[in-house]
Amino acid sequence: MTPTLAPDDDYPHSIGLSFEYDDERVARVVGDAVAVEVGEIDDDRSTARVARDGDRLAVDVFARDLVALRAGVNTWIRLVETAEDVCSLAA
């Protein structure tokens, strides 16, 4: 899956994070768990988008500046890791 990055004038900095899983079900569960955060943790300096294609999860982070981009990447990686941990505990 190619990243769905589309930076614009409001968010000129972006990065695409890609997570691949052995099982499509795990990708769906993790994706659904983190997707509810889109729009909830955004601020005036960053935003994100979550998409899934089969066993791959993509999180695109957009930011107004590089400090906000770093913070957004750290936040979304932690959210995905937490969802993965919970998913593996539930299995």
N, C-alpha and C positions, 0 to 999 in steps of 0.2 A: 504494500500500500504506500503510495507516495504521500508525503505530507500535504495538507490542505492549506498551506500558508498563503495568506493574502494580506500582507501588511499594507497599511494605508497611511495617510498623512497624520492621523490621530495616534497611531501605534506603529511607528516606523521600524521598531526592533521586534524580531520574532525568532522563535526556535520551534522546531518540531521534535517532539519526543515520541518514540515508537517502542511499544512493548509487545513482544511475541510470546504466545503461550502454547503449550502442548495440546491444549484442549479448547475448542471453541466455546464451550460452556463457561470455562474459567474466564476467558476474555470477556464474555457477555456479562458475567456477574461483576467482575472488577469494573468494567466500563459503566455498567448501570449504577454501581455504587459511587463512582467519582463524578459521573455526569450530573448528578443532582447539585453539585457544588458550582457548576457553571452559572455565572450571574449572581451567586450568593457571596462569593469571596472576592469578586472583582472590585476594583476601586477606580479612582480617576486616572491611575497610572498604568494599570494592566488589566488584561482580560484573557480568557482562554476559550478553547473549543475542544470538545471530545468527540471522537468518531471511532467506530469499530468496523472492521472488515474481516469477517471470519475469525481467525485466531489472533488477529493483530488489533492492538488498541493504539490510537494516535491521540496525543494531547498537544495541541498547538497553543503556545503562549505568546501573547502580543503585549508590547510595553512601549511606553513613551520614552523611557530612558534605560540605560543598561543596568542600573541599580535595581530598578523595578523588574527588569527581565530576570535577573539573578534570583531575586526574591520569589518571583512567580514560578520559576523552574524548581526551586527548592520546595516550595509549597506543593506543587503538583506531583513531584516525585514522592514526597512523604505521603500524600493522599493515596497514590497508587500502591505504594509499599504497604500501607496500613490495610487497604482493601485486599491485597494479596495475602497478607498474614491472616486476616479474618477468614478469607475463603479457604485457605489451607487448614485452618483449625476446624472449620465446619465440615470439611471432607472427611 
